[in-house]
Amino acid sequence: MSEKLPPTFFQLPFVRCLVMGRASVAAFALLAGYVNSLSALKKARAGNTEAALQGIAKSAFRRTGRFVTPAVIATTLSWLLCQFGAYRIANISSSNWIRDTSPGPSSSFAMAFYDLFKNLGTTWLNGANEYDRIQWTLTFLLKGSMMTYLTLFATVYVKPKWRMIICAGLYYFKWKSGDSLVGFNVFCGIILAEVSLDKDILEAVDRHPYLRMVGSACCIILGLFFCSYPEEKPEWARWSDFETKLGHYMFPSGVEYARYYPGLGSNVLTLGVMFNDTAKKMLSQRFFLFLGKNSFPIYLIHAPMIRTVLTWVLFGFSKRPDNGKDDKGHQLPPGWLPVASTWVCLIAIPLFYVFLYRVANLWSNYIDPFCGRVTQWFEDLVFRDDAKTTSDKPILLQ
């Protein structure tokens, strides 16, 4: 897209939500706050605070293992692909993103292992991972989980309505302090978990079915519209330029709107879905449950799969253009590999997504349980006998 050209299909509002990553990160943070707090809040509301505290302690302990172990496996697999030259086509493709995120093989056998262990460490130190750059968000998501557990620990004896008020204050604090990636999304998740358990609020909403239907639908539409805000050049389209002007009144000065809008959008969207029976019924279908089950594996493996399988198909059969010679008669380096024809893209990209989700499902069925067993083994090793438990929950629910 450029300032004088019309937008492509996937650059349109609402449609662009299908390919935008920032809204997904915000949704992961919100779900971290919602899911990680739900069980403890149920127990606290029932007066079983000791069980709530015990659950918080165990969940906080195993959360690190359930995050780190699959990330280590994903990085190691990407490292192997890199060292065996699987990113060779990606290194010379005409796609800037694919080319810039595809490292080359290490200079020696020893250096290869040094690079692996270095990136396994820097992933959690500063978010840097040459072999899987999208893992920079994992540190923030892990911090968000710990933020949730700390908040629950501090408020487990607080009355539910006062706990919601406290979380609303923390939401406002994170909003004003610029913590848009995780901060206010996590506290929105905790608040929504409280709302889902509060009978008075649910009964009050059910007494107004028409208002509930219209209000929830408006929240869903507005949330998707906010999530559509582009990362760059919002002034090139009228709808995003309008959002920019609106953001001057809603957001703190000096913040990045491309972070705030996806976060706010995911908050509003989730609120709408929570009170919309049609949306909940639709998202409860097997297809969407399948997508949700494989969301974390997709997050971990989609970038290496794009740089290998999809890149091989879209660029592997092209020929590098000859750039000719310079003024002195020296041969110039060949150009980047062009993308395949439109028909190849139309066929290859849908098939790639089918293949990607097939691989992600295999990850969910085999790698996730393995990561759970590793975490459980370490938990059994260090926990006292009276505190040992087993858990078969998916990674995002622990």
C-alpha positions in Angstrom: 0.0 0.0 0.0 1.1 3.5 -0.7 -0.4 6.9 -0.2 -1.7 7.2 -3.7 -2.7 3.6 -4.3 -5.9 1.9 -2.9 -5.4 -0.7 -0.1 -5.2 -4.4 -0.8 -7.8 -6.8 0.6 -5.9 -7.6 3.7 -5.2 -3.9 4.5 -8.9 -3.2 4.8 -10.4 -2.6 8.3 -11.7 -5.7 10.0 -10.1 -8.0 7.4 -6.6 -7.0 8.4 -7.3 -8.5 11.9 -6.8 -11.9 10.3 -3.1 -11.1 9.7 -2.2 -8.7 12.4 0.1 -10.0 15.2 -0.2 -7.2 17.8 -3.9 -7.9 18.5 -3.0 -11.6 19.0 -0.3 -10.6 21.6 -2.8 -8.4 23.4 -5.4 -11.3 23.4 -2.8 -13.7 24.8 -2.1 -11.2 27.6 -5.8 -10.8 28.4 -6.3 -14.5 28.4 -3.3 -14.9 30.7 -5.1 -12.7 33.2 -8.5 -14.3 32.7 -7.6 -18.0 32.7 -4.8 -17.9 35.3 -7.1 -16.1 37.8 -10.4 -17.9 37.2 -9.8 -21.0 39.4 -8.4 -18.9 42.3 -11.2 -16.4 42.1 -13.8 -19.2 42.3 -12.2 -20.7 45.4 -11.8 -17.2 47.0 -15.5 -16.4 46.4 -16.5 -19.7 47.9 -14.5 -18.8 51.1 -11.9 -21.5 50.4 -8.9 -19.1 50.5 -6.4 -21.6 51.6 -7.0 -23.7 48.5 -6.9 -20.6 46.4 -3.5 -19.6 47.8 -2.2 -23.2 47.3 -3.4 -23.1 43.7 -1.8 -19.7 43.1 1.6 -20.9 44.5 1.6 -24.1 42.4 0.4 -22.4 39.2 3.0 -19.6 39.6 5.8 -22.2 40.0 4.9 -24.4 37.0 4.1 -21.4 34.7 7.8 -20.8 34.0 8.4 -24.4 33.0 5.3 -24.5 30.8 6.5 -21.4 29.0 10.2 -22.0 28.7 10.2 -25.7 27.7 8.2 -25.4 24.5 10.1 -22.2 23.6 13.4 -24.0 24.0 12.2 -26.8 21.7 10.9 -24.4 19.1 14.2 -22.4 19.1 16.3 -25.6 18.8 14.2 -26.9 15.8 14.6 -23.5 14.1 18.4 -23.6 14.9 18.6 -27.0 13.3 16.8 -25.8 10.2 19.2 -22.9 10.0 22.4 -24.9 10.4 21.3 -27.4 7.7 20.6 -24.6 5.2 16.8 -24.6 5.3 16.7 -20.8 5.3 18.9 -20.5 2.2 16.0 -19.6 -0.1 14.6 -17.2 2.5 18.0 -15.4 2.7 17.7 -14.3 -1.0 13.9 -13.9 -1.3 12.4 -10.5 -2.2 10.3 -10.4 1.0 12.0 -8.0 3.4 10.5 -9.6 6.5 11.4 -13.2 5.5 14.9 -12.2 4.5 15.5 -10.1 7.6 14.3 -12.8 10.0 16.2 -15.6 8.4 19.7 -16.1 9.9 22.5 -17.8 8.1 24.4 -20.9 9.4 27.1 -20.4 12.0 30.7 -20.2 11.0 31.7 -23.5 12.7 30.4 -26.5 14.5 31.4 -25.1 17.9 30.0 -21.7 17.1 26.7 -23.2 16.1 26.2 -24.6 19.7 27.4 -21.3 21.2 24.8 -19.4 19.1 22.1 -21.8 20.2 22.8 -21.5 23.9 23.3 -17.7 23.6 19.9 -17.3 21.9 18.2 -19.6 24.4 19.4 -17.3 27.1 18.8 -13.9 25.5 15.2 -14.9 24.7 14.4 -14.4 28.4 17.0 -11.7 29.1 16.1 -9.1 26.5 13.8 -10.9 24.0 16.5 -11.3 21.4 16.3 -14.6 19.5 17.8 -14.8 16.0 16.3 -18.1 15.2 12.7 -17.2 16.2 12.3 -13.5 16.7 8.6 -13.6 17.5 9.6 -15.1 20.9 10.4 -11.6 22.2 6.8 -11.5 23.5 7.2 -14.5 25.7 9.1 -12.6 28.4 6.3 -10.1 28.6 3.6 -12.7 28.7 5.4 -14.6 31.4 5.7 -11.3 33.4 1.9 -10.8 32.8 1.2 -14.2 34.3 3.3 -13.4 37.4 1.6 -10.0 37.6 -1.7 -11.9 37.8 -0.5 -14.3 40.5 0.9 -11.5 42.6 -2.4 -9.5 42.3 -4.4 -12.6 43.3 -2.0 -13.3 46.2 -2.4 -9.7 47.5 -6.2 -9.6 47.1 -7.3 -13.2 47.9 -8.9 -12.1 51.2 -10.5 -9.0 49.7 -14.2 -8.9 49.0 -15.0 -9.5 45.3 -16.4 -6.1 44.5 -13.5 -4.3 46.2 -11.1 -6.6 44.3 -12.7 -5.5 41.0 -12.2 -1.9 42.1 -8.5 -2.5 42.9 -8.0 -4.2 39.6 -9.7 -1.3 37.8 -7.3 1.1 39.6 -4.4 -1.1 38.5 -5.8 -1.1 34.9 -5.9 2.7 35.0 -2.3 2.9 36.4 -1.0 0.6 33.6 -3.0 2.6 31.0 -1.5 5.9 32.1 2.0 4.5 32.6 2.2 3.2 29.0 2.2 -0.5 29.7 0.1 -1.3 26.6 1.7 -4.6 25.6 0.7 -6.6 28.7 -0.2 -4.4 31.7 -3.7 -3.2 31.3 -4.7 -6.3 29.2 -3.8 -8.6 32.1 -5.9 -6.6 34.5 -8.8 -6.5 32.0 -8.6 -10.3 32.0 -8.8 -10.5 35.8 -11.8 -8.0 35.8 -13.6 -10.0 33.2 -13.0 -13.2 35.2 -14.6 -11.5 38.2 -17.5 -10.3 36.1 -18.1 -13.9 34.8 -18.4 -15.1 38.4 -20.5 -12.3 39.8 -24.2 -13.4 39.9 -25.5 -9.9 40.6 -23.8 -8.5 37.5 -24.9 -11.4 35.3 -28.5 -11.2 36.5 -28.6 -7.4 36.0 -27.4 -7.9 32.4 -29.9 -10.8 31.7 -32.8 -8.5 32.8 -32.2 -6.4 29.7 -31.8 -8.9 26.8 -32.3 -6.4 24.0 -29.8 -4.0 25.4 -27.4 -6.9 26.0 -27.7 -8.1 22.4 -27.2 -4.6 20.9 -24.5 -3.6 23.3 -22.5 -6.8 22.9 -22.7 -6.6 19.1 -21.5 -3.0 19.2 -18.6 -4.0 21.4 -17.6 -6.7 19.0 -17.7 -4.4 16.0 -15.9 -1.6 17.8 -13.3 -4.0 19.2 -12.5 -5.4 15.7 -12.3 -1.8 14.4 -9.8 -0.8 17.0 -7.8 -4.0 16.4 -7.5 -3.0 12.8 -5.3 0.0 13.5 -2.2 -0.2 11.2 1.4 -0.3 12.6 2.6 2.2 10.0 1.3 5.1 8.0 -2.2 5.4 9.5 -2.6 8.7 7.8 -2.8 7.0 4.4 -6.4 5.8 5.0 -9.4 7.8 6.2 -10.6 5.3 8.7 -7.1 4.9 10.4 -6.5 8.6 10.3 -9.8 9.1 12.1 -8.6 6.6 14.8 -5.4 8.5 15.1 -7.3 11.8 15.8 -9.5 9.9 18.2 -6.5 8.5 20.0 -5.3 12.0 20.9 -8.3 12.2 23.3 -8.2 8.6 24.6 -4.5 7.7 25.1 -1.7 9.2 27.2 0.6 11.6 25.3 3.7 10.1 23.7 2.5 6.5 23.6 2.4 4.2 20.6 -1.1 4.0 19.2 -0.3 0.9 17.3 0.1 -0.8 20.7 -2.8 0.8 22.5 -5.4 0.3 19.8 -5.0 -3.6 19.5 -5.0 -3.8 23.4 -8.1 -1.7 23.7 -9.7 -3.5 20.8 -9.1 -6.9 22.4 -10.5 -5.7 25.7 -13.7 -4.4 24.1 -14.0 -7.4 21.8 -13.8 -9.9 24.6 -16.3 -8.0 26.7 -18.7 -8.1 23.7 -18.2 -11.9 23.2 -18.7 -12.6 26.9 -22.3 -11.2 26.8 -23.2 -12.3 23.2 -24.8 -15.7 23.1 -24.5 -16.0 19.3 -20.8 -15.3 19.4 -20.2 -17.7 22.3 -22.1 -20.4 20.5 -20.2 -19.8 17.3 -16.8 -19.9 19.1 -17.8 -23.1 20.8 -18.0 -25.0 17.5 -15.4 -27.7 16.9 -13.5 -25.7 14.3 -12.9 -22.7 16.6 -12.1 -25.0 19.5 -9.5 -26.6 17.3 -8.0 -23.2 16.4 -7.9 -22.2 20.1 -6.3 -25.5 21.1 -3.5 -25.0 18.7 -3.0 -21.2 19.1 0.2 -21.4 21.2 1.8 -24.0 18.9 0.9 -21.9 15.9 2.5 -18.9 17.6 5.7 -20.9 18.2 6.1 -22.6 14.8 4.5 -20.3 12.2 7.6 -18.1 11.6 10.0 -21.0 10.9 7.4 -22.7 8.8 6.9 -19.5 6.7 10.7 -19.2 6.2 10.9 -22.8 5.0 7.9 -24.5 3.5 6.0 -21.4 2.3 9.2 -19.7 1.1 10.3 -22.8 -0.8 7.0 -22.9 -2.7 6.6 -19.1 -3.3 10.2 -18.3 -4.1 12.1 -21.6 -4.7 11.1 -22.0 -8.4 12.0 -18.4 -9.3 15.2 -17.3 -10.9 17.3 -14.4 -9.5 17.2 -11.5 -11.9 20.4 -10.4 -13.6 21.3 -6.8 -12.5 23.8 -6.4 -15.3 27.1 -4.5 -14.9 28.1 -1.2 -13.3 29.7 1.7 -15.1 33.1 0.1 -14.9 32.0 -3.2 -16.4 31.9 -5.2 -13.1 29.2 -7.7 -12.7 26.6 -6.6 -10.2 25.1 -9.1 -7.6 21.9 -10.7 -8.8 18.6 -9.4 -7.5 16.3 -11.0 -4.9 14.2 -14.0 -5.9 10.7 -12.7 -7.1 7.6 -14.2 -5.7 5.7 -16.8 -7.7 2.7 -16.0 -9.9 -0.6 -15.0 -8.5 -2.2 -18.4 -9.2 0.6 -20.2 -7.4 0.0 -17.9 -4.4 -3.7 -18.4 -4.4 -3.2 -22.2 -4.3 -0.1 -22.5 -2.2 -1.1 -20.1 0.7 -4.4 -21.9 1.7 -2.6 -25.3 1.4 0.2 -24.0 3.6 -2.3 -23.0 6.3 -3.8 -26.5 6.3 -0.3 -27.9 6.6 0.6 -25.4 9.3 -2.4 -26.4 11.5 -1.7 -30.0 10.9 1.8 -29.6 12.2 0.5 -27.5 15.1 -2.0 -30.2 16.0 0.8 -32.7 16.1 2.7 -30.3 18.4 -0.4 -30.1 20.7 -0.7 -33.9 20.8 2.9 -34.8 21.4 5.2 -31.9 22.3 2.8 -30.2 24.7 2.3 -33.4 26.8 6.0 -33.9 26.8 6.6 -30.3 28.1 3.9 -31.0 30.7 5.8 -34.2 31.9 9.1 -32.3 32.1 7.5 -29.6 34.2 5.7 -32.2 36.4 9.0 -34.1 36.8 10.7 -30.9 38.1 7.8 -30.1 40.3 7.9 -33.6 41.8 11.6 -33.2 42.3 11.5 -29.9 44.3 8.0 -29.9 45.9 7.3 -31.4 49.3 5.3 -34.6 49.3 2.1 -33.0 50.6 2.2 -30.4 47.8 2.7 -32.6 44.8 -0.2 -32.6 42.2 -0.6 -33.5 38.6 -2.1 -31.4 35.9 -3.2 -32.2 32.3 -4.2 -28.6 31.4 -3.0 -27.1 28.2 0.0 -24.8 28.4 -1.9 -21.5 28.2 -4.2 -22.7 31.1 -1.3 -23.2 33.6 
